[in-house]
């Protein structure tokens, strides 16, 4: 039985100032570390931005998974984060950045159990030709990430374009870039230490006025 859309994704109502702040942070600290389009292997890139952070694929923060990542601790101190004072208590200084070249896809997948829920912000090349999908596929009982190469008909589709979106990372989802531009989205993680459910994250964002029912 497929879940209703409200249990999978929700449009976030950030101000233009807030959306621009995330873009500025991305270009100041993270863009130079991102892989070239030709190196895309179907996965996103993780980033940690706090003092003492370490990244090693398959270990620590990335246990039960295998993705590339990097560390930029100085990003945490940028005053641009002040635009998000109200949500900061719930968010981790960590993100998963999806850099999807033109014509490429991120196959249907379920993130590892230790990856928190996330808010995905549009950074570059985001349009109605870059489509995020959710699928009705049975899940395995595993702590590991899950993926499939075949793309069944999605049950829901939406576009991270002019708005950020709260996303359920633990249900089957994928992305299709049908445009002629590289699409970059910044997936800011909720706190890993608290591992709130998607419903809990959604309720918090409703109370703060960012998700409107």
C-alpha positions as YAML, in Angstrom:
chain: A
units: angstrom
residues:
- id: 1
  name: UNK
  ca: [0.00, 0.00, 0.00]
- id: 2
  name: UNK
  ca: [1.53, 3.29, -1.06]
- id: 3
  name: UNK
  ca: [1.90, 6.15, 1.41]
- id: 4
  name: UNK
  ca: [0.05, 9.45, 0.92]
- id: 5
  name: UNK
  ca: [2.09, 12.31, -0.48]
- id: 6
  name: UNK
  ca: [2.07, 14.16, 2.86]
- id: 7
  name: UNK
  ca: [4.15, 11.31, 4.34]
- id: 8
  name: UNK
  ca: [6.80, 11.59, 1.60]
- id: 9
  name: UNK
  ca: [7.52, 15.23, 0.77]
- id: 10
  name: UNK
  ca: [6.38, 18.74, 1.63]
- id: 11
  name: UNK
  ca: [6.98, 22.14, 0.02]
- id: 12
  name: UNK
  ca: [8.92, 24.47, 2.31]
- id: 13
  name: UNK
  ca: [8.09, 28.18, 2.39]
- id: 14
  name: UNK
  ca: [11.45, 29.81, 2.98]
- id: 15
  name: UNK
  ca: [11.99, 33.45, 2.03]
- id: 16
  name: UNK
  ca: [14.04, 34.43, -1.00]
- id: 17
  name: UNK
  ca: [16.62, 35.77, 1.43]
- id: 18
  name: UNK
  ca: [16.92, 32.35, 3.07]
- id: 19
  name: UNK
  ca: [17.14, 30.51, -0.25]
- id: 20
  name: UNK
  ca: [19.84, 32.90, -1.41]
- id: 21
  name: UNK
  ca: [21.75, 32.42, 1.85]
- id: 22
  name: UNK
  ca: [22.02, 28.67, 1.22]
- id: 23
  name: UNK
  ca: [23.21, 29.30, -2.33]
- id: 24
  name: UNK
  ca: [25.88, 31.70, -1.08]
- id: 25
  name: UNK
  ca: [27.06, 29.19, 1.52]
- id: 26
  name: UNK
  ca: [27.21, 26.46, -1.10]
- id: 27
  name: UNK
  ca: [29.34, 28.49, -3.52]
- id: 28
  name: UNK
  ca: [31.62, 29.87, -0.79]
- id: 29
  name: UNK
  ca: [32.50, 26.55, 0.80]
- id: 30
  name: UNK
  ca: [31.32, 23.45, -1.06]
- id: 31
  name: UNK
  ca: [31.20, 23.99, -4.80]
- id: 32
  name: UNK
  ca: [34.96, 23.73, -5.36]
- id: 33
  name: UNK
  ca: [35.02, 20.28, -3.72]
- id: 34
  name: UNK
  ca: [32.26, 18.75, -5.82]
- id: 35
  name: UNK
  ca: [33.15, 16.13, -8.47]
- id: 36
  name: UNK
  ca: [33.12, 16.95, -12.17]
- id: 37
  name: UNK
  ca: [30.09, 15.93, -14.20]
- id: 38
  name: UNK
  ca: [32.15, 13.27, -15.98]
- id: 39
  name: UNK
  ca: [32.78, 11.57, -12.61]
- id: 40
  name: UNK
  ca: [29.10, 11.11, -11.79]
- id: 41
  name: UNK
  ca: [28.43, 7.51, -10.72]
- id: 42
  name: UNK
  ca: [24.78, 7.73, -9.73]
- id: 43
  name: UNK
  ca: [25.30, 8.86, -6.16]
- id: 44
  name: UNK
  ca: [25.30, 12.12, -4.24]
- id: 45
  name: UNK
  ca: [28.21, 13.62, -2.27]
- id: 46
  name: UNK
  ca: [28.20, 14.14, 1.49]
- id: 47
  name: UNK
  ca: [29.68, 17.10, 3.33]
- id: 48
  name: UNK
  ca: [30.34, 17.67, 7.04]
- id: 49
  name: UNK
  ca: [30.88, 21.20, 8.31]
- id: 50
  name: UNK
  ca: [31.91, 21.26, 11.96]
- id: 51
  name: UNK
  ca: [35.20, 21.33, 13.85]
- id: 52
  name: UNK
  ca: [36.83, 17.92, 14.19]
- id: 53
  name: UNK
  ca: [34.64, 16.29, 11.52]
- id: 54
  name: UNK
  ca: [36.10, 13.37, 9.58]
- id: 55
  name: UNK
  ca: [34.75, 11.60, 6.52]
- id: 56
  name: UNK
  ca: [35.49, 8.07, 5.42]
- id: 57
  name: UNK
  ca: [33.14, 6.23, 3.09]
- id: 58
  name: UNK
  ca: [31.46, 3.29, 4.76]
- id: 59
  name: UNK
  ca: [32.40, 4.32, 8.30]
- id: 60
  name: UNK
  ca: [31.13, 6.64, 11.02]
- id: 61
  name: UNK
  ca: [28.47, 8.95, 9.64]
- id: 62
  name: UNK
  ca: [28.42, 6.90, 6.44]
- id: 63
  name: UNK
  ca: [28.12, 3.45, 8.01]
- id: 64
  name: UNK
  ca: [25.95, 1.05, 6.02]
- id: 65
  name: UNK
  ca: [26.58, 3.07, 2.88]
- id: 66
  name: UNK
  ca: [29.44, 3.97, 0.49]
- id: 67
  name: UNK
  ca: [29.44, 7.54, -0.78]
- id: 68
  name: UNK
  ca: [32.15, 10.09, -1.38]
- id: 69
  name: UNK
  ca: [32.37, 13.06, 0.91]
- id: 70
  name: UNK
  ca: [34.47, 15.91, 2.24]
- id: 71
  name: UNK
  ca: [34.81, 18.17, 5.27]
- id: 72
  name: UNK
  ca: [34.69, 21.99, 5.41]
- id: 73
  name: UNK
  ca: [34.57, 22.91, 9.13]
- id: 74
  name: UNK
  ca: [34.88, 26.66, 8.61]
- id: 75
  name: UNK
  ca: [31.48, 26.75, 6.89]
- id: 76
  name: UNK
  ca: [29.71, 26.27, 10.22]
- id: 77
  name: UNK
  ca: [30.77, 29.71, 11.45]
- id: 78
  name: UNK
  ca: [29.41, 31.68, 8.52]
- id: 79
  name: UNK
  ca: [26.94, 34.38, 9.67]
- id: 80
  name: UNK
  ca: [24.65, 33.48, 6.77]
- id: 81
  name: UNK
  ca: [23.35, 30.60, 8.90]
- id: 82
  name: UNK
  ca: [21.70, 33.26, 11.09]
- id: 83
  name: UNK
  ca: [18.90, 33.29, 8.53]
- id: 84
  name: UNK
  ca: [17.94, 29.87, 9.92]
- id: 85
  name: UNK
  ca: [18.09, 30.51, 13.67]
- id: 86
  name: UNK
  ca: [14.65, 29.04, 14.24]
- id: 87
  name: UNK
  ca: [15.42, 25.68, 12.63]
- id: 88
  name: UNK
  ca: [19.08, 25.40, 13.71]
- id: 89
  name: UNK
  ca: [18.24, 23.43, 16.91]
- id: 90
  name: UNK
  ca: [16.89, 20.64, 14.70]
- id: 91
  name: UNK
  ca: [19.54, 20.56, 11.99]
- id: 92
  name: UNK
  ca: [22.93, 18.82, 11.68]
- id: 93
  name: UNK
  ca: [26.03, 20.59, 10.31]
- id: 94
  name: UNK
  ca: [25.98, 18.04, 7.50]
- id: 95
  name: UNK
  ca: [24.38, 17.69, 4.09]
- id: 96
  name: UNK
  ca: [24.09, 15.46, 1.06]
- id: 97
  name: UNK
  ca: [24.61, 17.34, -2.21]
- id: 98
  name: UNK
  ca: [23.06, 15.97, -5.39]
- id: 99
  name: UNK
  ca: [24.95, 17.08, -8.50]
- id: 100
  name: UNK
  ca: [23.09, 15.50, -11.39]
- id: 101
  name: UNK
  ca: [24.48, 16.10, -14.90]
- id: 102
  name: UNK
  ca: [22.16, 16.79, -17.84]
- id: 103
  name: UNK
  ca: [20.29, 13.71, -19.00]
- id: 104
  name: UNK
  ca: [21.35, 11.61, -15.99]
- id: 105
  name: UNK
  ca: [19.24, 9.93, -13.33]
- id: 106
  name: UNK
  ca: [19.58, 8.95, -9.73]
- id: 107
  name: UNK
  ca: [18.05, 5.47, -9.69]
- id: 108
  name: UNK
  ca: [15.28, 4.54, -7.25]
- id: 109
  name: UNK
  ca: [16.84, 4.12, -3.82]
- id: 110
  name: UNK
  ca: [16.26, 4.14, -0.07]
- id: 111
  name: UNK
  ca: [18.92, 5.87, 2.01]
- id: 112
  name: UNK
  ca: [20.79, 3.99, 4.74]
- id: 113
  name: UNK
  ca: [18.99, 3.77, 8.07]
- id: 114
  name: UNK
  ca: [21.47, 6.17, 9.72]
- id: 115
  name: UNK
  ca: [20.84, 8.98, 7.23]
- id: 116
  name: UNK
  ca: [18.42, 11.48, 8.82]
- id: 117
  name: UNK
  ca: [15.53, 13.12, 7.03]
- id: 118
  name: UNK
  ca: [16.52, 16.21, 5.06]
- id: 119
  name: UNK
  ca: [15.45, 19.49, 3.50]
- id: 120
  name: UNK
  ca: [16.57, 19.84, -0.13]
- id: 121
  name: UNK
  ca: [17.31, 23.36, -1.37]
- id: 122
  name: UNK
  ca: [17.56, 24.36, -5.05]
- id: 123
  name: UNK
  ca: [21.08, 25.57, -5.90]
- id: 124
  name: UNK
  ca: [21.72, 25.42, -9.64]
- id: 125
  name: UNK
  ca: [19.96, 24.16, -12.78]
- id: 126
  name: UNK
  ca: [16.76, 23.37, -10.88]
- id: 127
  name: UNK
  ca: [13.71, 23.47, -13.14]
- id: 128
  name: UNK
  ca: [10.51, 21.64, -13.96]
- id: 129
  name: UNK
  ca: [12.64, 19.35, -16.14]
- id: 130
  name: UNK
  ca: [14.43, 18.01, -13.07]
- id: 131
  name: UNK
  ca: [11.91, 15.66, -11.52]
- id: 132
  name: UNK
  ca: [11.95, 14.01, -8.10]
- id: 133
  name: UNK
  ca: [9.94, 10.79, -7.88]
- id: 134
  name: UNK
  ca: [8.61, 8.48, -5.18]
- id: 135
  name: UNK
  ca: [7.84, 4.84, -5.90]
- id: 136
  name: UNK
  ca: [5.68, 2.11, -4.40]
- id: 137
  name: UNK
  ca: [8.31, -0.64, -4.03]
- id: 138
  name: UNK
  ca: [8.63, -3.13, -1.15]
- id: 139
  name: UNK
  ca: [11.50, -2.36, 1.21]
- id: 140
  name: UNK
  ca: [13.94, -4.86, 2.65]
- id: 141
  name: UNK
  ca: [14.52, -5.08, 6.41]
- id: 142
  name: UNK
  ca: [18.06, -3.74, 6.40]
- id: 143
  name: UNK
  ca: [20.23, -0.95, 7.82]
- id: 144
  name: UNK
  ca: [21.92, -0.60, 4.42]
- id: 145
  name: UNK
  ca: [20.94, 1.58, 1.51]
- id: 146
  name: UNK
  ca: [18.80, -0.06, -1.17]
- id: 147
  name: UNK
  ca: [18.71, 0.67, -4.89]
- id: 148
  name: UNK
  ca: [17.28, -0.54, -8.19]
- id: 149
  name: UNK
  ca: [18.29, 0.17, -11.77]
- id: 150
  name: UNK
  ca: [14.78, -0.17, -13.19]
- id: 151
  name: UNK
  ca: [12.43, 2.80, -12.96]
- id: 152
  name: UNK
  ca: [8.80, 1.81, -12.30]
- id: 153
  name: UNK
  ca: [6.00, 4.32, -12.75]
- id: 154
  name: UNK
  ca: [6.26, 6.80, -9.87]
- id: 155
  name: UNK
  ca: [3.35, 7.28, -7.50]
- id: 156
  name: UNK
  ca: [4.25, 10.97, -6.96]
- id: 157
  name: UNK
  ca: [6.46, 13.49, -8.73]
- id: 158
  name: UNK
  ca: [7.48, 17.05, -7.87]
- id: 159
  name: UNK
  ca: [10.24, 19.53, -8.72]
- id: 160
  name: UNK
  ca: [12.71, 21.18, -6.36]
- id: 161
  name: UNK
  ca: [12.80, 24.43, -8.29]
- id: 162
  name: UNK
  ca: [11.61, 27.69, -6.76]
- id: 163
  name: UNK
  ca: [11.05, 26.11, -3.33]
- id: 164
  name: UNK
  ca: [12.95, 23.82, -0.98]
- id: 165
  name: UNK
  ca: [11.33, 20.52, -0.01]
- id: 166
  name: UNK
  ca: [11.26, 18.42, 3.12]
- id: 167
  name: UNK
  ca: [11.90, 14.86, 1.91]
- id: 168
  name: UNK
  ca: [11.46, 11.38, 3.34]
- id: 169
  name: UNK
  ca: [14.83, 9.75, 2.71]
- id: 170
  name: UNK
  ca: [13.70, 6.31, 3.92]
- id: 171
  name: UNK
  ca: [11.14, 5.59, 1.23]
- id: 172
  name: UNK
  ca: [11.87, 4.70, -2.39]
- id: 173
  name: UNK
  ca: [12.77, 7.84, -4.33]
- id: 174
  name: UNK
  ca: [14.86, 8.99, -7.29]
- id: 175
  name: UNK
  ca: [15.61, 11.98, -9.53]
- id: 176
  name: UNK
  ca: [15.52, 12.46, -13.31]
- id: 177
  name: UNK
  ca: [17.33, 15.36, -14.97]
- id: 178
  name: UNK
  ca: [15.65, 15.78, -18.34]
- id: 179
  name: UNK
  ca: [17.15, 19.23, -18.90]
- id: 180
  name: UNK
  ca: [20.35, 20.24, -20.66]
- id: 181
  name: UNK
  ca: [21.90, 21.66, -17.49]
- id: 182
  name: UNK
  ca: [23.59, 20.17, -14.44]
- id: 183
  name: UNK
  ca: [21.21, 20.23, -11.51]
- id: 184
  name: UNK
  ca: [22.51, 20.79, -7.97]
- id: 185
  name: UNK
  ca: [20.41, 20.47, -4.80]
- id: 186
  name: UNK
  ca: [21.63, 20.84, -1.21]
- id: 187
  name: UNK
  ca: [20.12, 18.30, 1.18]
- id: 188
  name: UNK
  ca: [20.54, 19.70, 4.69]
- id: 189
  name: UNK
  ca: [20.21, 16.89, 7.24]
- id: 190
  name: UNK
  ca: [18.21, 16.92, 10.43]
- id: 191
  name: UNK
  ca: [20.15, 15.99, 13.58]
- id: 192
  name: UNK
  ca: [21.48, 12.48, 13.35]
- id: 193
  name: UNK
  ca: [21.74, 12.12, 17.12]
- id: 194
  name: UNK
  ca: [17.99, 12.54, 17.49]
- id: 195
  name: UNK
  ca: [16.87, 10.68, 14.34]
- id: 196
  name: UNK
  ca: [13.39, 12.14, 14.18]
- id: 197
  name: UNK
  ca: [10.89, 10.44, 11.91]
- id: 198
  name: UNK
  ca: [9.66, 12.19, 8.80]
- id: 199
  name: UNK
  ca: [6.33, 12.86, 10.53]
- id: 200
  name: UNK
  ca: [8.11, 14.49, 13.48]
- id: 201
  name: UNK
  ca: [10.21, 16.68, 11.17]
- id: 202
  name: UNK
  ca: [7.10, 17.68, 9.25]
- id: 203
  name: UNK
  ca: [5.25, 18.61, 12.45]
- id: 204
  name: UNK
  ca: [8.17, 20.81, 13.54]
- id: 205
  name: UNK
  ca: [8.19, 22.62, 10.21]
- id: 206
  name: UNK
  ca: [4.41, 23.10, 10.38]
- id: 207
  name: UNK
  ca: [4.72, 24.68, 13.85]
- id: 208
  name: UNK
  ca: [7.47, 26.99, 12.58]
- id: 209
  name: UNK
  ca: [5.31, 28.01, 9.60]
- id: 210
  name: UNK
  ca: [7.51, 26.57, 6.86]
- id: 211
  name: UNK
  ca: [5.14, 23.76, 5.84]
- id: 212
  name: UNK
  ca: [1.55, 24.80, 5.20]
- id: 213
  name: UNK
  ca: [-1.15, 22.15, 5.28]
...
